[in-house]
C-alpha cells in the first residue's frame, strides 16, 4: 500500500506470498469503452506505440509521481 493512499480491498483468488521469480503481480481491470478509446489514442500518439498494459503502467507512474500522498 502506498502511504497516504486508501487501501484497496483485494478480492477473489489471491496468493499473498511474494513471487520468487521477480515478476510483478498481475491485476485484472475492466475498462469502459470510452476510457479504452482514450488509452488507444494516447498509445497511437507515441513514436513507438506501447502495449496497453505498458501504457497503463506509464500513466500510473506519472500520476503517482505528480500526486503526493496526503500525510
C-alpha positions in Angstrom: 0.0 0.0 0.0 1.2 3.5 -0.8 1.5 5.7 2.3 -1.3 8.2 2.4 -3.5 6.4 -0.2 -6.6 4.4 0.8 -6.1 0.6 0.9 -7.9 -1.2 -1.9 -9.6 -4.4 -0.9 -8.3 -7.4 -2.8 -11.0 -10.0 -3.7 -11.0 -13.3 -5.5 -8.2 -15.8 -5.5 -5.2 -14.0 -4.2 -1.8 -15.5 -3.3 -0.3 -13.2 -0.7 3.1 -14.8 -0.9 5.8 -12.8 -2.8 6.7 -14.1 -6.2 10.2 -15.6 -6.1 10.8 -15.2 -9.8 10.8 -11.4 -9.8 7.6 -11.0 -11.8 5.1 -8.2 -10.9 1.7 -9.1 -9.6 -1.0 -9.4 -12.3 -4.1 -7.1 -12.0 -7.3 -7.6 -13.9 -9.1 -4.3 -14.6 -12.2 -3.8 -16.7 -12.0 -0.6 -18.6 -15.1 1.1 -20.2 -15.0 1.6 -23.9 -14.6 5.4 -23.7 -11.5 5.1 -21.5 -10.1 2.3 -23.8 -10.5 4.7 -26.8 -8.6 7.4 -24.9 -5.9 4.9 -23.9 -5.5 3.8 -27.5 -5.4 7.4 -28.7 -2.5 8.1 -26.3 -0.7 4.9 -27.4 -1.0 5.9 -31.1 0.4 9.4 -30.3 3.7 7.7 -29.3 6.5 7.2 -31.8 6.7 3.5 -30.9 3.2 2.7 -29.6 3.5 0.7 -26.3 1.1 -2.2 -25.5 -2.0 -1.3 -23.5 -0.5 -2.7 -20.2 2.7 -0.7 -20.7 0.7 2.5 -21.4 -1.3 1.9 -18.3 1.9 1.4 -16.3 3.3 4.7 -17.7 0.1 6.6 -16.9 0.0 5.2 -13.4 3.7 6.0 -12.7 3.2 9.6 -14.0 0.1 10.0 -11.8 1.8 8.7 -8.7 4.8 11.0 -9.3 2.6 14.0 -9.7 0.2 13.2 -6.9 1.9 13.3 -3.5 0.2 11.2 -0.8 -1.7 13.0 1.9 0.1 12.9 5.2 
